[in-house]
Amino acid sequence: MQNQHTQTNELPPKTCTIERLVTVKTDVQKVIDGEKTATRRNGRYADVGEIMTLEGKQFRVDKVYSQSLGELTDEHAKQEGCSTVEEYKQSILSYHPGMPWLPHMRVWVHEFSPVQD
């Protein structure tokens, strides 16, 4: 079952800052190009409504919720800029050598969209 909290007062404290949410150069470009509309982290990096700035472009955090890796679908992988869950999995494991991929492991999903001028 997906736990979709969207109000800040229902969420635990952030474990990092929004500036660290998307930092890999290829991922930054995917966000700017509209190919990546979410990122999953092992901690909570942003509040709903918070603004992330990447290369001078702004993106608003629309949703923040917890999800297990076993719940991931190809649609979720597409939010991450990948074609399939397997592609997303290999991408994550390449960034974090030795990290286990456990279906019960929970991550924080941060969904975002461009701020319109």
C-alpha positions, -999 to 999 in steps of 0.1 A, spaced: 0 0 0 13 34 -9 16 59 18 10 93 1 13 121 26 13 154 10 10 178 39 42 189 56 28 184 91 22 147 84 58 141 73 89 134 95 116 160 96 138 164 65 171 145 66 188 167 40 183 198 20 165 204 -14 199 214 -29 210 178 -26 178 163 -41 191 161 -78 228 164 -81 240 139 -108 247 159 -140 227 135 -163 198 136 -139 198 174 -137 197 175 -175 168 150 -175 148 172 -151 155 203 -173 145 184 -204 112 172 -187 123 136 -188 126 132 -150 97 144 -128 105 125 -96 134 113 -76 136 87 -49 160 91 -19 166 72 13 157 103 32 133 132 29 150 161 12 121 185 5 88 198 17 57 201 -6 58 235 -22 96 239 -18 114 252 -49 145 234 -64 167 255 -87 187 236 -113 209 256 -138 187 287 -132 154 269 -138 129 264 -109 109 233 -101 82 230 -74 79 199 -52 43 187 -57 43 155 -36 64 138 -10 56 103 1 71 70 12 72 39 -12 89 5 -10 112 -5 -39 89 -35 -44 60 -12 -53 79 4 -82 63 1 -117 76 10 -151 55 42 -148 75 51 -117 107 44 -135 95 67 -163 91 95 -137 128 89 -129 138 92 -166 142 55 -172 123 31 -194 118 2 -170 121 -6 -133 152 -28 -142 168 2 -160 162 24 -129 175 -3 -106 207 -7 -126 211 31 -126 207 34 -88 230 4 -82 257 20 -104 256 51 -82 257 31 -50 280 1 -54 273 -27 -29 239 -13 -20 213 -41 -18 181 -38 -37 155 -51 -13 118 -50 -22 108 -40 14 133 -11 15 114 22 17 124 53 0 111 89 -1 95 99 -34 98 136 -43 76 145 -74 82 179 -89 71 201 -119 86 232 -136 76 266 -121 58 285 -149 69 321 -154 
